[in-house]
Amino acid sequence: MRNPDRIFAFCEYFAATWEAYCPDLRFWQFVLVVAGYMDSNFKNDPFYAEEKDWEKALDRMTAYYESKS
């Protein structure tokens, strides 16, 4: 069984990134934007991605937005 403590840590990171970089987007819009930053093996079906994969995608997205400012 996966550690349930991972849920809040991931959700806090997800929410903080959403608020900082794309606060005007709706939830699902933001999910799709982040999914676009995933490794190519998950782009077709991010359903199978783990939290660490989503975190990497959030990091890539953050790096992109930081490079533009």
mmCIF file of the N, C-alpha and C atoms, coordinates in Angstrom:
data_MODEL
# 
_entry.id   MODEL 
# 
loop_
_atom_site.group_PDB 
_atom_site.id 
_atom_site.type_symbol 
_atom_site.label_atom_id 
_atom_site.label_alt_id 
_atom_site.label_comp_id 
_atom_site.label_asym_id 
_atom_site.label_entity_id 
_atom_site.label_seq_id 
_atom_site.pdbx_PDB_ins_code 
_atom_site.Cartn_x 
_atom_site.Cartn_y 
_atom_site.Cartn_z 
_atom_site.occupancy 
_atom_site.B_iso_or_equiv 
_atom_site.pdbx_formal_charge 
_atom_site.auth_seq_id 
_atom_site.auth_comp_id 
_atom_site.auth_asym_id 
_atom_site.auth_atom_id 
_atom_site.pdbx_PDB_model_num 
ATOM 1   N N  . MET A 1 1  ? 0.840  -1.189 0.000   1.00 0.00 ? 1  MET A N  1 
ATOM 2   C CA . MET A 1 1  ? 0.000  0.000  0.000   1.00 0.00 ? 1  MET A CA 1 
ATOM 3   C C  . MET A 1 1  ? 0.881  1.246  0.000   1.00 0.00 ? 1  MET A C  1 
ATOM 4   N N  . ARG A 1 2  ? 0.476  2.206  -0.767  1.00 0.00 ? 2  ARG A N  1 
ATOM 5   C CA . ARG A 1 2  ? 1.220  3.464  -0.815  1.00 0.00 ? 2  ARG A CA 1 
ATOM 6   C C  . ARG A 1 2  ? 1.012  4.245  0.484   1.00 0.00 ? 2  ARG A C  1 
ATOM 7   N N  . ASN A 1 3  ? 2.016  5.039  0.801   1.00 0.00 ? 3  ASN A N  1 
ATOM 8   C CA . ASN A 1 3  ? 1.961  5.848  2.007   1.00 0.00 ? 3  ASN A CA 1 
ATOM 9   C C  . ASN A 1 3  ? 0.923  6.963  1.825   1.00 0.00 ? 3  ASN A C  1 
ATOM 10  N N  . PRO A 1 4  ? -0.112 7.001  2.650   1.00 0.00 ? 4  PRO A N  1 
ATOM 11  C CA . PRO A 1 4  ? -1.129 8.044  2.491   1.00 0.00 ? 4  PRO A CA 1 
ATOM 12  C C  . PRO A 1 4  ? -0.613 9.451  2.803   1.00 0.00 ? 4  PRO A C  1 
ATOM 13  N N  . ASP A 1 5  ? 0.508  9.562  3.498   1.00 0.00 ? 5  ASP A N  1 
ATOM 14  C CA . ASP A 1 5  ? 1.069  10.882 3.809   1.00 0.00 ? 5  ASP A CA 1 
ATOM 15  C C  . ASP A 1 5  ? 1.512  11.627 2.556   1.00 0.00 ? 5  ASP A C  1 
ATOM 16  N N  . ARG A 1 6  ? 1.728  10.907 1.461   1.00 0.00 ? 6  ARG A N  1 
ATOM 17  C CA . ARG A 1 6  ? 2.176  11.533 0.223   1.00 0.00 ? 6  ARG A CA 1 
ATOM 18  C C  . ARG A 1 6  ? 1.102  12.446 -0.359  1.00 0.00 ? 6  ARG A C  1 
ATOM 19  N N  . ILE A 1 7  ? -0.157 12.195 -0.044  1.00 0.00 ? 7  ILE A N  1 
ATOM 20  C CA . ILE A 1 7  ? -1.277 12.890 -0.682  1.00 0.00 ? 7  ILE A CA 1 
ATOM 21  C C  . ILE A 1 7  ? -1.242 14.384 -0.379  1.00 0.00 ? 7  ILE A C  1 
ATOM 22  N N  . PHE A 1 8  ? -1.168 14.751 0.877   1.00 0.00 ? 8  PHE A N  1 
ATOM 23  C CA . PHE A 1 8  ? -1.201 16.175 1.227   1.00 0.00 ? 8  PHE A CA 1 
ATOM 24  C C  . PHE A 1 8  ? 0.047  16.901 0.765   1.00 0.00 ? 8  PHE A C  1 
ATOM 25  N N  . ALA A 1 9  ? 1.194  16.238 0.841   1.00 0.00 ? 9  ALA A N  1 
ATOM 26  C CA . ALA A 1 9  ? 2.430  16.874 0.375   1.00 0.00 ? 9  ALA A CA 1 
ATOM 27  C C  . ALA A 1 9  ? 2.332  17.185 -1.116  1.00 0.00 ? 9  ALA A C  1 
ATOM 28  N N  . PHE A 1 10 ? 1.842  16.226 -1.887  1.00 0.00 ? 10 PHE A N  1 
ATOM 29  C CA . PHE A 1 10 ? 1.700  16.455 -3.322  1.00 0.00 ? 10 PHE A CA 1 
ATOM 30  C C  . PHE A 1 10 ? 0.654  17.529 -3.610  1.00 0.00 ? 10 PHE A C  1 
ATOM 31  N N  . CYS A 1 11 ? -0.485 17.455 -2.949  1.00 0.00 ? 11 CYS A N  1 
ATOM 32  C CA . CYS A 1 11 ? -1.557 18.430 -3.188  1.00 0.00 ? 11 CYS A CA 1 
ATOM 33  C C  . CYS A 1 11 ? -1.122 19.842 -2.833  1.00 0.00 ? 11 CYS A C  1 
ATOM 34  N N  . GLU A 1 12 ? -0.354 19.995 -1.771  1.00 0.00 ? 12 GLU A N  1 
ATOM 35  C CA . GLU A 1 12 ? 0.148  21.313 -1.395  1.00 0.00 ? 12 GLU A CA 1 
ATOM 36  C C  . GLU A 1 12 ? 1.096  21.854 -2.460  1.00 0.00 ? 12 GLU A C  1 
ATOM 37  N N  . TYR A 1 13 ? 1.975  20.999 -2.969  1.00 0.00 ? 13 TYR A N  1 
ATOM 38  C CA . TYR A 1 13 ? 2.911  21.415 -4.016  1.00 0.00 ? 13 TYR A CA 1 
ATOM 39  C C  . TYR A 1 13 ? 2.159  21.779 -5.293  1.00 0.00 ? 13 TYR A C  1 
ATOM 40  N N  . PHE A 1 14 ? 1.193  20.948 -5.660  1.00 0.00 ? 14 PHE A N  1 
ATOM 41  C CA . PHE A 1 14 ? 0.370  21.187 -6.844  1.00 0.00 ? 14 PHE A CA 1 
ATOM 42  C C  . PHE A 1 14 ? -0.362 22.520 -6.716  1.00 0.00 ? 14 PHE A C  1 
ATOM 43  N N  . ALA A 1 15 ? -1.000 22.746 -5.567  1.00 0.00 ? 15 ALA A N  1 
ATOM 44  C CA . ALA A 1 15 ? -1.773 23.971 -5.353  1.00 0.00 ? 15 ALA A CA 1 
ATOM 45  C C  . ALA A 1 15 ? -0.874 25.204 -5.349  1.00 0.00 ? 15 ALA A C  1 
ATOM 46  N N  . ALA A 1 16 ? 0.288  25.107 -4.719  1.00 0.00 ? 16 ALA A N  1 
ATOM 47  C CA . ALA A 1 16 ? 1.201  26.251 -4.669  1.00 0.00 ? 16 ALA A CA 1 
ATOM 48  C C  . ALA A 1 16 ? 1.698  26.621 -6.066  1.00 0.00 ? 16 ALA A C  1 
ATOM 49  N N  . THR A 1 17 ? 1.979  25.616 -6.875  1.00 0.00 ? 17 THR A N  1 
ATOM 50  C CA . THR A 1 17 ? 2.429  25.869 -8.240  1.00 0.00 ? 17 THR A CA 1 
ATOM 51  C C  . THR A 1 17 ? 1.307  26.473 -9.073  1.00 0.00 ? 17 THR A C  1 
ATOM 52  N N  . TRP A 1 18 ? 0.123  25.935 -8.931  1.00 0.00 ? 18 TRP A N  1 
ATOM 53  C CA . TRP A 1 18 ? -1.054 26.443 -9.649  1.00 0.00 ? 18 TRP A CA 1 
ATOM 54  C C  . TRP A 1 18 ? -1.287 27.917 -9.298  1.00 0.00 ? 18 TRP A C  1 
ATOM 55  N N  . GLU A 1 19 ? -1.268 28.205 -8.007  1.00 0.00 ? 19 GLU A N  1 
ATOM 56  C CA . GLU A 1 19 ? -1.516 29.568 -7.545  1.00 0.00 ? 19 GLU A CA 1 
ATOM 57  C C  . GLU A 1 19 ? -0.439 30.539 -8.035  1.00 0.00 ? 19 GLU A C  1 
ATOM 58  N N  . ALA A 1 20 ? 0.811  30.093 -8.035  1.00 0.00 ? 20 ALA A N  1 
ATOM 59  C CA . ALA A 1 20 ? 1.922  30.977 -8.386  1.00 0.00 ? 20 ALA A CA 1 
ATOM 60  C C  . ALA A 1 20 ? 2.017  31.257 -9.884  1.00 0.00 ? 20 ALA A C  1 
ATOM 61  N N  . TYR A 1 21 ? 1.691  30.274 -10.719 1.00 0.00 ? 21 TYR A N  1 
ATOM 62  C CA . TYR A 1 21 ? 1.961  30.416 -12.146 1.00 0.00 ? 21 TYR A CA 1 
ATOM 63  C C  . TYR A 1 21 ? 0.725  30.474 -13.044 1.00 0.00 ? 21 TYR A C  1 
ATOM 64  N N  . CYS A 1 22 ? -0.356 29.874 -12.637 1.00 0.00 ? 22 CYS A N  1 
ATOM 65  C CA . CYS A 1 22 ? -1.540 29.821 -13.520 1.00 0.00 ? 22 CYS A CA 1 
ATOM 66  C C  . CYS A 1 22 ? -2.844 29.992 -12.745 1.00 0.00 ? 22 CYS A C  1 
ATOM 67  N N  . PRO A 1 23 ? -2.965 31.006 -11.902 1.00 0.00 ? 23 PRO A N  1 
ATOM 68  C CA . PRO A 1 23 ? -4.154 31.108 -11.060 1.00 0.00 ? 23 PRO A CA 1 
ATOM 69  C C  . PRO A 1 23 ? -5.456 31.346 -11.837 1.00 0.00 ? 23 PRO A C  1 
ATOM 70  N N  . ASP A 1 24 ? -5.341 31.797 -13.080 1.00 0.00 ? 24 ASP A N  1 
ATOM 71  C CA . ASP A 1 24 ? -6.551 32.039 -13.863 1.00 0.00 ? 24 ASP A CA 1 
ATOM 72  C C  . ASP A 1 24 ? -7.121 30.777 -14.498 1.00 0.00 ? 24 ASP A C  1 
ATOM 73  N N  . LEU A 1 25 ? -6.365 29.701 -14.491 1.00 0.00 ? 25 LEU A N  1 
ATOM 74  C CA . LEU A 1 25 ? -6.847 28.465 -15.100 1.00 0.00 ? 25 LEU A CA 1 
ATOM 75  C C  . LEU A 1 25 ? -7.786 27.710 -14.163 1.00 0.00 ? 25 LEU A C  1 
ATOM 76  N N  . ARG A 1 26 ? -8.737 27.029 -14.770 1.00 0.00 ? 26 ARG A N  1 
ATOM 77  C CA . ARG A 1 26 ? -9.589 26.122 -13.998 1.00 0.00 ? 26 ARG A CA 1 
ATOM 78  C C  . ARG A 1 26 ? -8.770 24.880 -13.665 1.00 0.00 ? 26 ARG A C  1 
ATOM 79  N N  . PHE A 1 27 ? -9.273 24.081 -12.728 1.00 0.00 ? 27 PHE A N  1 
ATOM 80  C CA . PHE A 1 27 ? -8.523 22.909 -12.265 1.00 0.00 ? 27 PHE A CA 1 
ATOM 81  C C  . PHE A 1 27 ? -8.101 22.003 -13.425 1.00 0.00 ? 27 PHE A C  1 
ATOM 82  N N  . TRP A 1 28 ? -9.053 21.579 -14.224 1.00 0.00 ? 28 TRP A N  1 
ATOM 83  C CA . TRP A 1 28 ? -8.723 20.606 -15.273 1.00 0.00 ? 28 TRP A CA 1 
ATOM 84  C C  . TRP A 1 28 ? -7.829 21.235 -16.341 1.00 0.00 ? 28 TRP A C  1 
ATOM 85  N N  . GLN A 1 29 ? -7.981 22.509 -16.591 1.00 0.00 ? 29 GLN A N  1 
ATOM 86  C CA . GLN A 1 29 ? -7.078 23.190 -17.520 1.00 0.00 ? 29 GLN A CA 1 
ATOM 87  C C  . GLN A 1 29 ? -5.646 23.106 -17.007 1.00 0.00 ? 29 GLN A C  1 
ATOM 88  N N  . PHE A 1 30 ? -5.478 23.340 -15.710 1.00 0.00 ? 30 PHE A N  1 
ATOM 89  C CA . PHE A 1 30 ? -4.131 23.281 -15.140 1.00 0.00 ? 30 PHE A CA 1 
ATOM 90  C C  . PHE A 1 30 ? -3.579 21.862 -15.192 1.00 0.00 ? 30 PHE A C  1 
ATOM 91  N N  . VAL A 1 31 ? -4.406 20.879 -14.902 1.00 0.00 ? 31 VAL A N  1 
ATOM 92  C CA . VAL A 1 31 ? -3.962 19.482 -14.974 1.00 0.00 ? 31 VAL A CA 1 
ATOM 93  C C  . VAL A 1 31 ? -3.444 19.173 -16.382 1.00 0.00 ? 31 VAL A C  1 
ATOM 94  N N  . LEU A 1 32 ? -4.167 19.612 -17.397 1.00 0.00 ? 32 LEU A N  1 
ATOM 95  C CA . LEU A 1 32 ? -3.752 19.331 -18.771 1.00 0.00 ? 32 LEU A CA 1 
ATOM 96  C C  . LEU A 1 32 ? -2.475 20.075 -19.146 1.00 0.00 ? 32 LEU A C  1 
ATOM 97  N N  . VAL A 1 33 ? -2.308 21.289 -18.638 1.00 0.00 ? 33 VAL A N  1 
ATOM 98  C CA . VAL A 1 33 ? -1.064 22.024 -18.889 1.00 0.00 ? 33 VAL A CA 1 
ATOM 99  C C  . VAL A 1 33 ? 0.105  21.261 -18.271 1.00 0.00 ? 33 VAL A C  1 
ATOM 100 N N  . VAL A 1 34 ? -0.038 20.838 -17.037 1.00 0.00 ? 34 VAL A N  1 
ATOM 101 C CA . VAL A 1 34 ? 1.035  20.104 -16.362 1.00 0.00 ? 34 VAL A CA 1 
ATOM 102 C C  . VAL A 1 34 ? 1.309  18.788 -17.080 1.00 0.00 ? 34 VAL A C  1 
ATOM 103 N N  . ALA A 1 35 ? 0.269  18.094 -17.513 1.00 0.00 ? 35 ALA A N  1 
ATOM 104 C CA . ALA A 1 35 ? 0.451  16.828 -18.226 1.00 0.00 ? 35 ALA A CA 1 
ATOM 105 C C  . ALA A 1 35 ? 1.287  17.030 -19.486 1.00 0.00 ? 35 ALA A C  1 
ATOM 106 N N  . GLY A 1 36 ? 1.193  18.194 -20.089 1.00 0.00 ? 36 GLY A N  1 
ATOM 107 C CA . GLY A 1 36 ? 1.995  18.487 -21.267 1.00 0.00 ? 36 GLY A CA 1 
ATOM 108 C C  . GLY A 1 36 ? 3.484  18.555 -20.982 1.00 0.00 ? 36 GLY A C  1 
ATOM 109 N N  . TYR A 1 37 ? 3.865  18.716 -19.732 1.00 0.00 ? 37 TYR A N  1 
ATOM 110 C CA . TYR A 1 37 ? 5.270  18.770 -19.349 1.00 0.00 ? 37 TYR A CA 1 
ATOM 111 C C  . TYR A 1 37 ? 5.787  17.419 -18.871 1.00 0.00 ? 37 TYR A C  1 
ATOM 112 N N  . MET A 1 38 ? 4.986  16.380 -18.985 1.00 0.00 ? 38 MET A N  1 
ATOM 113 C CA . MET A 1 38 ? 5.423  15.047 -18.554 1.00 0.00 ? 38 MET A CA 1 
ATOM 114 C C  . MET A 1 38 ? 6.368  14.438 -19.569 1.00 0.00 ? 38 MET A C  1 
ATOM 115 N N  . ASP A 1 39 ? 7.116  13.439 -19.115 1.00 0.00 ? 39 ASP A N  1 
ATOM 116 C CA . ASP A 1 39 ? 7.952  12.671 -20.027 1.00 0.00 ? 39 ASP A CA 1 
ATOM 117 C C  . ASP A 1 39 ? 7.065  12.079 -21.115 1.00 0.00 ? 39 ASP A C  1 
ATOM 118 N N  . SER A 1 40 ? 7.634  11.844 -22.258 1.00 0.00 ? 40 SER A N  1 
ATOM 119 C CA . SER A 1 40 ? 6.844  11.382 -23.401 1.00 0.00 ? 40 SER A CA 1 
ATOM 120 C C  . SER A 1 40 ? 6.134  10.056 -23.135 1.00 0.00 ? 40 SER A C  1 
ATOM 121 N N  . ASN A 1 41 ? 6.658  9.211  -22.256 1.00 0.00 ? 41 ASN A N  1 
ATOM 122 C CA . ASN A 1 41 ? 5.999  7.929  -22.013 1.00 0.00 ? 41 ASN A CA 1 
ATOM 123 C C  . ASN A 1 41 ? 4.688  8.076  -21.242 1.00 0.00 ? 41 ASN A C  1 
ATOM 124 N N  . PHE A 1 42 ? 4.422  9.247  -20.662 1.00 0.00 ? 42 PHE A N  1 
ATOM 125 C CA . PHE A 1 42 ? 3.157  9.454  -19.952 1.00 0.00 ? 42 PHE A CA 1 
ATOM 126 C C  . PHE A 1 42 ? 2.218  10.401 -20.691 1.00 0.00 ? 42 PHE A C  1 
ATOM 127 N N  . LYS A 1 43 ? 2.686  11.076 -21.728 1.00 0.00 ? 43 LYS A N  1 
ATOM 128 C CA . LYS A 1 43 ? 1.833  12.055 -22.400 1.00 0.00 ? 43 LYS A CA 1 
ATOM 129 C C  . LYS A 1 43 ? 0.573  11.434 -22.976 1.00 0.00 ? 43 LYS A C  1 
ATOM 130 N N  . ASN A 1 44 ? 0.674  10.200 -23.434 1.00 0.00 ? 44 ASN A N  1 
ATOM 131 C CA . ASN A 1 44 ? -0.502 9.563  -24.011 1.00 0.00 ? 44 ASN A CA 1 
ATOM 132 C C  . ASN A 1 44 ? -1.506 9.135  -22.956 1.00 0.00 ? 44 ASN A C  1 
ATOM 133 N N  . ASP A 1 45 ? -1.029 8.819  -21.766 1.00 0.00 ? 45 ASP A N  1 
ATOM 134 C CA . ASP A 1 45 ? -1.937 8.400  -20.706 1.00 0.00 ? 45 ASP A CA 1 
ATOM 135 C C  . ASP A 1 45 ? -1.349 8.702  -19.336 1.00 0.00 ? 45 ASP A C  1 
ATOM 136 N N  . PRO A 1 46 ? -1.510 9.942  -18.859 1.00 0.00 ? 46 PRO A N  1 
ATOM 137 C CA . PRO A 1 46 ? -0.958 10.306 -17.549 1.00 0.00 ? 46 PRO A CA 1 
ATOM 138 C C  . PRO A 1 46 ? -1.664 9.608  -16.388 1.00 0.00 ? 46 PRO A C  1 
ATOM 139 N N  . PHE A 1 47 ? -2.698 8.821  -16.682 1.00 0.00 ? 47 PHE A N  1 
ATOM 140 C CA . PHE A 1 47 ? -3.397 8.068  -15.649 1.00 0.00 ? 47 PHE A CA 1 
ATOM 141 C C  . PHE A 1 47 ? -2.444 7.184  -14.860 1.00 0.00 ? 47 PHE A C  1 
ATOM 142 N N  . TYR A 1 48 ? -1.408 6.671  -15.504 1.00 0.00 ? 48 TYR A N  1 
ATOM 143 C CA . TYR A 1 48 ? -0.489 5.738  -14.867 1.00 0.00 ? 48 TYR A CA 1 
ATOM 144 C C  . TYR A 1 48 ? 0.705  6.418  -14.199 1.00 0.00 ? 48 TYR A C  1 
ATOM 145 N N  . ALA A 1 49 ? 0.790  7.718  -14.285 1.00 0.00 ? 49 ALA A N  1 
ATOM 146 C CA . ALA A 1 49 ? 1.914  8.436  -13.688 1.00 0.00 ? 49 ALA A CA 1 
ATOM 147 C C  . ALA A 1 49 ? 1.786  8.469  -12.163 1.00 0.00 ? 49 ALA A C  1 
ATOM 148 N N  . GLU A 1 50 ? 2.912  8.351  -11.502 1.00 0.00 ? 50 GLU A N  1 
ATOM 149 C CA . GLU A 1 50 ? 2.966  8.451  -10.044 1.00 0.00 ? 50 GLU A CA 1 
ATOM 150 C C  . GLU A 1 50 ? 3.122  9.922  -9.658  1.00 0.00 ? 50 GLU A C  1 
ATOM 151 N N  . GLU A 1 51 ? 2.982  10.208 -8.379  1.00 0.00 ? 51 GLU A N  1 
ATOM 152 C CA . GLU A 1 51 ? 3.124  11.583 -7.907  1.00 0.00 ? 51 GLU A CA 1 
ATOM 153 C C  . GLU A 1 51 ? 4.488  12.159 -8.278  1.00 0.00 ? 51 GLU A C  1 
ATOM 154 N N  . LYS A 1 52 ? 5.540  11.344 -8.192  1.00 0.00 ? 52 LYS A N  1 
ATOM 155 C CA . LYS A 1 52 ? 6.877  11.843 -8.524  1.00 0.00 ? 52 LYS A CA 1 
ATOM 156 C C  . LYS A 1 52 ? 6.958  12.271 -9.988  1.00 0.00 ? 52 LYS A C  1 
ATOM 157 N N  . ASP A 1 53 ? 6.211  11.602 -10.862 1.00 0.00 ? 53 ASP A N  1 
ATOM 158 C CA . ASP A 1 53 ? 6.179  11.989 -12.268 1.00 0.00 ? 53 ASP A CA 1 
ATOM 159 C C  . ASP A 1 53 ? 5.458  13.318 -12.451 1.00 0.00 ? 53 ASP A C  1 
ATOM 160 N N  . TRP A 1 54 ? 4.366  13.510 -11.718 1.00 0.00 ? 54 TRP A N  1 
ATOM 161 C CA . TRP A 1 54 ? 3.647  14.792 -11.766 1.00 0.00 ? 54 TRP A CA 1 
ATOM 162 C C  . TRP A 1 54 ? 4.521  15.905 -11.191 1.00 0.00 ? 54 TRP A C  1 
ATOM 163 N N  . GLU A 1 55 ? 5.272  15.597 -10.124 1.00 0.00 ? 55 GLU A N  1 
ATOM 164 C CA . GLU A 1 55 ? 6.157  16.600 -9.535  1.00 0.00 ? 55 GLU A CA 1 
ATOM 165 C C  . GLU A 1 55 ? 7.246  17.020 -10.516 1.00 0.00 ? 55 GLU A C  1 
ATOM 166 N N  . LYS A 1 56 ? 7.808  16.058 -11.259 1.00 0.00 ? 56 LYS A N  1 
ATOM 167 C CA . LYS A 1 56 ? 8.802  16.394 -12.282 1.00 0.00 ? 56 LYS A CA 1 
ATOM 168 C C  . LYS A 1 56 ? 8.184  17.307 -13.338 1.00 0.00 ? 56 LYS A C  1 
ATOM 169 N N  . ALA A 1 57 ? 6.958  17.002 -13.733 1.00 0.00 ? 57 ALA A N  1 
ATOM 170 C CA . ALA A 1 57 ? 6.279  17.835 -14.720 1.00 0.00 ? 57 ALA A CA 1 
ATOM 171 C C  . ALA A 1 57 ? 6.034  19.237 -14.171 1.00 0.00 ? 57 ALA A C  1 
ATOM 172 N N  . LEU A 1 58 ? 5.646  19.337 -12.910 1.00 0.00 ? 58 LEU A N  1 
ATOM 173 C CA . LEU A 1 58 ? 5.463  20.650 -12.279 1.00 0.00 ? 58 LEU A CA 1 
ATOM 174 C C  . LEU A 1 58 ? 6.788  21.411 -12.253 1.00 0.00 ? 58 LEU A C  1 
ATOM 175 N N  . ASP A 1 59 ? 7.870  20.708 -11.964 1.00 0.00 ? 59 ASP A N  1 
ATOM 176 C CA . ASP A 1 59 ? 9.192  21.339 -11.947 1.00 0.00 ? 59 ASP A CA 1 
ATOM 177 C C  . ASP A 1 59 ? 9.570  21.855 -13.333 1.00 0.00 ? 59 ASP A C  1 
ATOM 178 N N  . ARG A 1 60 ? 9.297  21.062 -14.365 1.00 0.00 ? 60 ARG A N  1 
ATOM 179 C CA . ARG A 1 60 ? 9.589  21.492 -15.741 1.00 0.00 ? 60 ARG A CA 1 
ATOM 180 C C  . ARG A 1 60 ? 8.767  22.725 -16.106 1.00 0.00 ? 60 ARG A C  1 
ATOM 181 N N  . MET A 1 61 ? 7.496  22.700 -15.737 1.00 0.00 ? 61 MET A N  1 
ATOM 182 C CA . MET A 1 61 ? 6.622  23.823 -16.036 1.00 0.00 ? 61 MET A CA 1 
ATOM 183 C C  . MET A 1 61 ? 7.112  25.075 -15.306 1.00 0.00 ? 61 MET A C  1 
ATOM 184 N N  . THR A 1 62 ? 7.467  24.920 -14.046 1.00 0.00 ? 62 THR A N  1 
ATOM 185 C CA . THR A 1 62 ? 7.972  26.034 -13.253 1.00 0.00 ? 62 THR A CA 1 
ATOM 186 C C  . THR A 1 62 ? 9.238  26.606 -13.891 1.00 0.00 ? 62 THR A C  1 
ATOM 187 N N  . ALA A 1 63 ? 10.153 25.737 -14.308 1.00 0.00 ? 63 ALA A N  1 
ATOM 188 C CA . ALA A 1 63 ? 11.392 26.199 -14.941 1.00 0.00 ? 63 ALA A CA 1 
ATOM 189 C C  . ALA A 1 63 ? 11.085 26.976 -16.218 1.00 0.00 ? 63 ALA A C  1 
ATOM 190 N N  . TYR A 1 64 ? 10.110 26.506 -16.983 1.00 0.00 ? 64 TYR A N  1 
ATOM 191 C CA . TYR A 1 64 ? 9.735  27.216 -18.206 1.00 0.00 ? 64 TYR A CA 1 
ATOM 192 C C  . TYR A 1 64 ? 9.199  28.609 -17.882 1.00 0.00 ? 64 TYR A C  1 
ATOM 193 N N  . TYR A 1 65 ? 8.277  28.696 -16.945 1.00 0.00 ? 65 TYR A N  1 
ATOM 194 C CA . TYR A 1 65 ? 7.687  29.995 -16.590 1.00 0.00 ? 65 TYR A CA 1 
ATOM 195 C C  . TYR A 1 65 ? 8.744  30.924 -15.994 1.00 0.00 ? 65 TYR A C  1 
ATOM 196 N N  . GLU A 1 66 ? 9.659  30.385 -15.202 1.00 0.00 ? 66 GLU A N  1 
ATOM 197 C CA . GLU A 1 66 ? 10.717 31.210 -14.618 1.00 0.00 ? 66 GLU A CA 1 
ATOM 198 C C  . GLU A 1 66 ? 11.648 31.754 -15.702 1.00 0.00 ? 66 GLU A C  1 
ATOM 199 N N  . SER A 1 67 ? 11.895 30.955 -16.727 1.00 0.00 ? 67 SER A N  1 
ATOM 200 C CA . SER A 1 67 ? 12.791 31.405 -17.801 1.00 0.00 ? 67 SER A CA 1 
ATOM 201 C C  . SER A 1 67 ? 12.160 32.518 -18.641 1.00 0.00 ? 67 SER A C  1 
ATOM 202 N N  . LYS A 1 68 ? 10.838 32.624 -18.604 1.00 0.00 ? 68 LYS A N  1 
ATOM 203 C CA . LYS A 1 68 ? 10.127 33.634 -19.390 1.00 0.00 ? 68 LYS A CA 1 
ATOM 204 C C  . LYS A 1 68 ? 9.955  34.951 -18.640 1.00 0.00 ? 68 LYS A C  1 
ATOM 205 N N  . SER A 1 69 ? 10.245 34.930 -17.344 1.00 0.00 ? 69 SER A N  1 
ATOM 206 C CA . SER A 1 69 ? 10.026 36.181 -16.569 1.00 0.00 ? 69 SER A CA 1 
ATOM 207 C C  . SER A 1 69 ? 11.307 36.940 -16.323 1.00 0.00 ? 69 SER A C  1 
# 
